[in-house]
Amino acid sequence: MTLYQHIQELRAELWNCNDAEEIRQIEAELKIAEMQQAALDETFSAWLEDPG
């Protein structure tokens, strides 16, 4: 599973969740995954912009 797929799955779980504790856990995991994706996106963008 890709990180993107993982994020989408967490979002879907969050949308369908009714338990407050589980919502907090999913939100925490989603935040970490989104930060990881942002770091990968930033690295990839820097790589694309590097002329050398």
DSSP file (Angstrom, degrees, kcal/mol; ACC not computed):
  #  RESIDUE AA STRUCTURE BP1 BP2  ACC     N-H-->O    O-->H-N    N-H-->O    O-->H-N    TCO  KAPPA ALPHA  PHI   PSI    X-CA   Y-CA   Z-CA
    1    1 A M              0   0    0      0, 0.0     2,-0.1     0, 0.0     0, 0.0   0.000 360.0 360.0 360.0 135.3    0.0    0.0    0.0
    2    2 A T     >  -     0   0    0      1,-0.1     4,-2.3     4,-0.0     5,-0.1  -0.371 360.0-111.7 -79.9 164.7    1.3    3.4   -0.9
    3    3 A L  H  > S+     0   0    0      1,-0.2     4,-2.4     2,-0.2     5,-0.2   0.894 119.8  55.0 -62.4 -39.7    1.4    6.3    1.6
    4    4 A Y  H  > S+     0   0    0      1,-0.2     4,-2.3     2,-0.2    -1,-0.2   0.926 108.7  47.3 -59.3 -45.6   -1.3    8.0   -0.5
    5    5 A Q  H  > S+     0   0    0      1,-0.2     4,-2.5     2,-0.2    -1,-0.2   0.894 110.0  53.5 -63.3 -39.9   -3.5    5.0   -0.2
    6    6 A H  H  X S+     0   0    0     -4,-2.3     4,-2.5     2,-0.2    -1,-0.2   0.918 108.8  49.0 -60.8 -44.1   -2.9    4.8    3.5
    7    7 A I  H  X S+     0   0    0     -4,-2.4     4,-2.4     1,-0.2    -2,-0.2   0.917 111.5  49.3 -62.0 -44.2   -3.9    8.4    4.0
    8    8 A Q  H  X S+     0   0    0     -4,-2.3     4,-2.1     1,-0.2    -1,-0.2   0.892 110.9  50.3 -63.6 -38.9   -7.1    7.9    1.9
    9    9 A E  H  X S+     0   0    0     -4,-2.5     4,-2.4     2,-0.2    -2,-0.2   0.908 110.1  49.7 -65.5 -42.6   -7.9    4.8    4.0
   10   10 A L  H  X S+     0   0    0     -4,-2.5     4,-2.6     2,-0.2    -2,-0.2   0.903 109.7  51.7 -63.4 -40.8   -7.4    6.7    7.3
   11   11 A R  H  X S+     0   0    0     -4,-2.4     4,-2.2     2,-0.2    -1,-0.2   0.906 110.2  48.7 -62.2 -41.4   -9.7    9.5    6.0
   12   12 A A  H  X S+     0   0    0     -4,-2.1     4,-1.5     2,-0.2    -2,-0.2   0.910 111.6  49.4 -65.2 -41.9  -12.4    7.0    5.2
   13   13 A E  H  < S+     0   0    0     -4,-2.4     4,-0.5     1,-0.2    -2,-0.2   0.914 111.0  50.2 -61.5 -43.0  -12.1    5.4    8.6
   14   14 A L  H >< S+     0   0    0     -4,-2.6     3,-1.0     1,-0.2    -2,-0.2   0.897 107.5  53.8 -63.1 -40.8  -12.3    8.8   10.2
   15   15 A W  H 3< S+     0   0    0     -4,-2.2    -1,-0.2     1,-0.2    -2,-0.2   0.842 115.4  39.8 -61.6 -34.8  -15.4    9.7    8.3
   16   16 A N  T 3< S+     0   0    0     -4,-1.5     2,-0.3    -3,-0.2    -1,-0.2   0.342  92.9 108.4 -99.4   5.8  -17.2    6.5    9.4
   17   17 A C    <   +     0   0    0     -3,-1.0    -3,-0.0    -4,-0.5    -4,-0.0  -0.650  33.9 173.3 -93.1 140.3  -16.0    6.5   13.0
   18   18 A N        +     0   0    0     -2,-0.3     2,-0.5     5,-0.0    -1,-0.1   0.439  52.8  96.7-117.9  -5.5  -18.2    7.2   16.0
   19   19 A D     >  -     0   0    0      1,-0.1     4,-2.5     2,-0.0     5,-0.2  -0.783  63.1-149.0 -94.7 123.3  -15.9    6.4   18.9
   20   20 A A  H  > S+     0   0    0     -2,-0.5     4,-2.1     1,-0.2    -1,-0.1   0.884  97.0  48.0 -59.4 -43.3  -14.1    9.4   20.4
   21   21 A E  H  > S+     0   0    0      2,-0.2     4,-2.0     1,-0.2    -1,-0.2   0.919 113.1  47.8 -65.4 -43.2  -11.0    7.5   21.4
   22   22 A E  H  > S+     0   0    0      1,-0.2     4,-2.7     2,-0.2     5,-0.2   0.875 108.6  55.2 -65.7 -36.5  -10.7    5.8   18.0
   23   23 A I  H  X S+     0   0    0     -4,-2.5     4,-2.8     2,-0.2    -1,-0.2   0.927 107.8  49.2 -60.9 -44.9  -11.2    9.2   16.3
   24   24 A R  H  X S+     0   0    0     -4,-2.1     4,-2.1     1,-0.2    -2,-0.2   0.901 112.2  48.6 -61.4 -41.5   -8.2   10.6   18.3
   25   25 A Q  H  X S+     0   0    0     -4,-2.0     4,-2.3     2,-0.2    -2,-0.2   0.923 113.2  46.1 -65.5 -44.2   -6.1    7.6   17.3
   26   26 A I  H  X S+     0   0    0     -4,-2.7     4,-3.0     1,-0.2     5,-0.2   0.918 111.6  52.2 -65.1 -43.2   -7.0    7.9   13.6
   27   27 A E  H  X S+     0   0    0     -4,-2.8     4,-2.4    -5,-0.2    -1,-0.2   0.898 110.1  48.9 -60.1 -40.8   -6.4   11.6   13.7
   28   28 A A  H  X S+     0   0    0     -4,-2.1     4,-1.9     2,-0.2    -1,-0.2   0.928 113.9  45.1 -65.0 -45.1   -2.9   11.1   15.2
   29   29 A E  H  X S+     0   0    0     -4,-2.3     4,-2.4     1,-0.2    -2,-0.2   0.886 113.1  51.4 -66.0 -38.3   -2.0    8.5   12.7
   30   30 A L  H  X S+     0   0    0     -4,-3.0     4,-2.7     2,-0.2     5,-0.2   0.903 107.3  52.8 -64.8 -41.8   -3.4   10.6    9.8
   31   31 A K  H  X S+     0   0    0     -4,-2.4     4,-2.1     2,-0.2    -1,-0.2   0.918 110.7  47.2 -60.2 -44.5   -1.4   13.6   11.0
   32   32 A I  H  X S+     0   0    0     -4,-1.9     4,-2.3     2,-0.2    -2,-0.2   0.933 113.0  48.6 -62.8 -46.2    1.8   11.6   10.9
   33   33 A A  H  X S+     0   0    0     -4,-2.4     4,-2.4     1,-0.2    -2,-0.2   0.894 111.2  50.1 -63.0 -40.3    1.1   10.1    7.5
   34   34 A E  H  X S+     0   0    0     -4,-2.7     4,-2.3     2,-0.2    -1,-0.2   0.873 110.1  50.6 -67.0 -36.2    0.3   13.6    6.1
   35   35 A M  H  X S+     0   0    0     -4,-2.1     4,-2.1    -5,-0.2    -2,-0.2   0.898 110.5  49.6 -66.5 -40.1    3.5   14.9    7.5
   36   36 A Q  H  X S+     0   0    0     -4,-2.3     4,-2.3     2,-0.2    -2,-0.2   0.911 111.3  49.2 -63.4 -42.2    5.4   12.1    5.9
   37   37 A Q  H  X S+     0   0    0     -4,-2.4     4,-2.8     1,-0.2    -2,-0.2   0.906 109.5  51.7 -64.5 -41.3    3.7   12.7    2.5
   38   38 A A  H  X S+     0   0    0     -4,-2.3     4,-2.4     2,-0.2    -1,-0.2   0.900 109.7  49.7 -61.8 -41.1    4.5   16.4    2.7
   39   39 A A  H  X S+     0   0    0     -4,-2.1     4,-2.3     2,-0.2    -1,-0.2   0.908 112.2  47.5 -64.7 -42.0    8.2   15.6    3.3
   40   40 A L  H  X S+     0   0    0     -4,-2.3     4,-2.6     2,-0.2    -2,-0.2   0.912 112.0  50.1 -64.6 -41.8    8.2   13.2    0.4
   41   41 A D  H  X S+     0   0    0     -4,-2.8     4,-2.6     2,-0.2    -2,-0.2   0.906 111.1  49.0 -62.6 -41.7    6.5   15.8   -1.8
   42   42 A E  H  X S+     0   0    0     -4,-2.4     4,-2.3     2,-0.2    -1,-0.2   0.912 112.1  48.0 -64.8 -43.4    9.0   18.4   -0.8
   43   43 A T  H  X S+     0   0    0     -4,-2.3     4,-2.1     2,-0.2    -2,-0.2   0.912 112.8  48.6 -63.3 -43.1   12.0   16.1   -1.5
   44   44 A F  H  X S+     0   0    0     -4,-2.6     4,-2.3     2,-0.2    -2,-0.2   0.911 110.9  50.1 -65.1 -42.4   10.5   15.2   -4.9
   45   45 A S  H  X S+     0   0    0     -4,-2.6     4,-1.9     1,-0.2    -2,-0.2   0.908 110.5  49.9 -62.2 -42.1    9.9   18.8   -5.8
   46   46 A A  H  X S+     0   0    0     -4,-2.3     4,-1.0     1,-0.2    -1,-0.2   0.896 110.0  51.3 -63.3 -39.8   13.5   19.7   -4.9
   47   47 A W  H  < S+     0   0    0     -4,-2.1     3,-0.4     1,-0.2    -2,-0.2   0.897 109.7  49.6 -63.9 -40.5   14.8   16.8   -7.0
   48   48 A L  H  < S+     0   0    0     -4,-2.3    -1,-0.2     1,-0.2    -2,-0.2   0.854 112.1  48.2 -66.9 -33.8   12.7   18.0  -10.0
   49   49 A E  H  < S+     0   0    0     -4,-1.9    -1,-0.2    -5,-0.2    -2,-0.2   0.625  85.6 102.8 -82.8 -14.2   14.0   21.6   -9.6
   50   50 A D     <  -     0   0    0     -4,-1.0    -4,-0.0    -3,-0.4    -3,-0.0  -0.595  53.8-166.2 -75.1 114.4   17.7   20.5   -9.3
   51   51 A P              0   0    0      0, 0.0    -1,-0.2     0, 0.0    -4,-0.0   0.674 360.0 360.0 -75.3 -14.8   19.3   21.2  -12.7
   52   52 A G              0   0    0      0, 0.0    -2,-0.1     0, 0.0     0, 0.0   0.442 360.0 360.0 -98.3 360.0   22.4   19.2  -11.9
